[in-house]
Amino acid sequence: MNLGRTSRAILKGLICCIALLSLTLLSCGKSGSPVNSTTSDHKALWASHATPTYIVEQARSCFCPGPYGFIRLTVVGNKIVEGVESESNYPLTTDELKRYKTIDELFEFIDKIEKHQPEIFQVEYDSIFGYPRNIYVDWYFEMADEEIGFNTKLVQLFP
């Protein structure tokens, strides 16, 4: 096959682009974080900042019972002791509080999910404090309503 100079240059450029794309994709783990950035690194960062008492706002995304939107959670000794709807300050019941997770429980959740290898699993960590800010799990891409996600924002750490 006799290719002209222009065709060969285009082919070489295409091969280089494919190679760079392949290397980029291979350098990322399943969560979208660099491979060398492990959950344990983020746990250690969180442990260096964590206090026994803190407040977070957390929203769940799933096909599940409410409440919906962000919930302000007060955590003491790794237990959620209070939760109110962020916009209305309406208190959650004990059963509703069980649907939410402390930061340590989010790390445990990530560890459990990683072992089961869902089709889509994305985690975004806070770059300063190390806690999981966004978690999204889709067990089966083509199945509806089995996805779950947590969006967490640190509000305050208490000494």
C-alpha positions as CSV (number, residue, x, y, z in Angstrom):
1,M,0.0,0.0,0.0
2,N,1.5,3.3,-1.1
3,L,0.5,6.2,1.2
4,G,1.4,9.8,0.5
5,R,3.3,11.9,3.0
6,T,0.1,13.6,4.2
7,S,-1.6,10.3,4.8
8,R,1.4,8.9,6.7
9,A,1.6,12.0,8.9
10,I,-2.1,11.7,9.7
11,L,-1.8,8.0,10.4
12,K,1.2,8.7,12.7
13,G,-0.7,11.5,14.5
14,L,-3.7,9.2,15.0
15,I,-1.5,6.4,16.4
16,C,0.1,8.9,18.8
17,C,-3.3,10.1,20.0
18,I,-4.5,6.6,20.6
19,A,-1.3,5.7,22.5
20,L,-1.7,8.8,24.7
21,L,-5.4,8.2,25.4
22,S,-4.6,4.6,26.3
23,L,-1.8,5.6,28.8
24,T,-4.2,8.2,30.3
25,L,-6.9,5.6,30.8
26,L,-4.5,3.0,32.2
27,S,-3.1,5.5,34.8
28,C,-6.5,5.9,36.5
29,G,-8.1,3.5,38.9
30,K,-11.7,2.5,38.9
31,S,-12.7,5.4,41.0
32,G,-11.2,7.9,38.6
33,S,-8.4,8.8,41.1
34,P,-4.8,8.1,40.2
35,V,-3.8,4.6,41.0
36,N,-1.2,5.7,43.7
37,S,-3.9,7.7,45.5
38,T,-5.5,5.0,47.6
39,T,-8.3,5.0,50.1
40,S,-5.8,4.5,52.9
41,D,-4.0,7.7,51.9
42,H,-7.3,9.6,52.2
43,K,-8.1,7.8,55.5
44,A,-4.8,8.9,56.9
45,L,-5.4,12.5,55.8
46,W,-8.8,12.5,57.4
47,A,-7.3,11.0,60.6
48,S,-4.8,13.8,60.8
49,H,-7.7,16.4,60.8
50,A,-10.5,14.4,62.4
51,T,-12.0,15.3,65.8
52,P,-14.5,13.2,67.8
53,T,-17.2,15.8,67.1
54,Y,-18.1,17.3,63.8
55,I,-20.9,18.4,61.6
56,V,-21.4,17.4,58.0
57,E,-24.2,18.0,55.5
58,Q,-25.0,14.8,53.5
59,A,-27.4,14.0,50.7
60,R,-28.2,10.5,49.4
61,S,-29.1,9.8,45.8
62,C,-31.0,6.6,45.4
63,F,-34.4,5.2,44.6
64,C,-35.2,5.0,48.3
65,P,-37.4,6.7,50.9
66,G,-36.7,10.3,51.9
67,P,-35.8,12.6,53.3
68,Y,-34.4,14.2,50.2
69,G,-31.8,17.0,49.9
70,F,-29.0,17.8,52.3
71,I,-29.3,16.7,55.9
72,R,-27.1,18.4,58.6
73,L,-25.7,15.6,60.7
74,T,-24.0,16.0,64.1
75,V,-21.5,13.3,64.8
76,V,-20.1,12.6,68.3
77,G,-17.7,9.7,68.9
78,N,-18.4,8.3,65.3
79,K,-22.1,8.1,66.0
80,I,-24.7,10.3,64.4
81,V,-26.5,11.9,67.3
82,E,-28.7,14.4,65.5
83,G,-29.9,15.1,62.0
84,V,-32.0,18.0,60.6
85,E,-33.0,18.9,57.1
86,S,-30.6,21.6,56.1
87,E,-33.1,24.0,54.6
88,S,-36.0,23.7,57.1
89,N,-34.2,22.5,60.3
90,Y,-36.9,19.8,60.5
91,P,-35.5,16.9,62.7
92,L,-35.1,13.4,61.4
93,T,-36.4,10.4,63.2
94,T,-34.1,7.7,64.6
95,D,-35.0,5.4,61.6
96,E,-34.3,8.1,59.1
97,L,-30.9,8.8,60.7
98,K,-29.9,5.2,60.1
99,R,-29.8,5.9,56.3
100,Y,-26.9,8.3,56.7
101,K,-23.2,7.6,57.4
102,T,-20.4,9.2,59.4
103,I,-17.2,9.8,57.6
104,D,-15.6,6.7,59.0
105,E,-18.7,4.7,57.9
106,L,-18.2,6.2,54.4
107,F,-14.7,4.8,54.3
108,E,-16.0,1.4,55.4
109,F,-18.7,1.6,52.7
110,I,-16.0,2.3,50.1
111,D,-13.9,-0.7,51.2
112,K,-17.0,-3.0,51.0
113,I,-18.0,-1.7,47.6
114,E,-14.5,-2.1,46.1
115,K,-14.5,-5.8,47.0
116,H,-17.7,-6.4,45.1
117,Q,-16.6,-4.6,41.9
118,P,-19.7,-2.8,40.6
119,E,-19.9,-1.7,37.0
120,I,-19.5,2.0,37.9
121,F,-17.8,3.1,41.1
122,Q,-16.7,6.7,41.5
123,V,-15.3,8.4,44.6
124,E,-14.2,12.0,44.9
125,Y,-12.2,12.9,48.0
126,D,-11.8,16.3,49.7
127,S,-8.3,17.5,48.8
128,I,-7.7,19.2,52.2
129,F,-9.3,16.9,54.8
130,G,-9.3,13.6,52.8
131,Y,-12.9,12.6,53.5
132,P,-15.1,11.1,50.7
133,R,-17.0,14.1,49.2
134,N,-18.9,12.2,46.5
135,I,-19.5,8.5,46.2
136,Y,-21.5,7.0,43.3
137,V,-22.2,3.2,42.8
138,D,-24.1,1.6,39.9
139,W,-24.0,-2.1,40.4
140,Y,-25.4,-3.0,37.0
141,F,-25.2,-0.3,34.3
142,E,-28.3,-1.6,32.4
143,M,-30.5,-2.0,35.5
144,A,-32.6,0.9,36.8
145,D,-32.9,2.1,40.4
146,E,-30.2,0.1,42.1
147,E,-27.7,3.0,42.1
148,I,-26.7,4.8,45.3
149,G,-24.7,7.9,46.0
150,F,-23.6,10.0,48.9
151,N,-22.6,13.7,48.7
152,T,-20.9,15.0,51.9
153,K,-19.8,18.4,52.9
154,L,-17.8,19.1,56.0
155,V,-19.4,22.0,57.9
156,Q,-17.4,22.2,61.1
157,L,-14.8,20.3,63.2
158,F,-14.9,20.8,67.0
159,P,-11.8,20.6,69.1
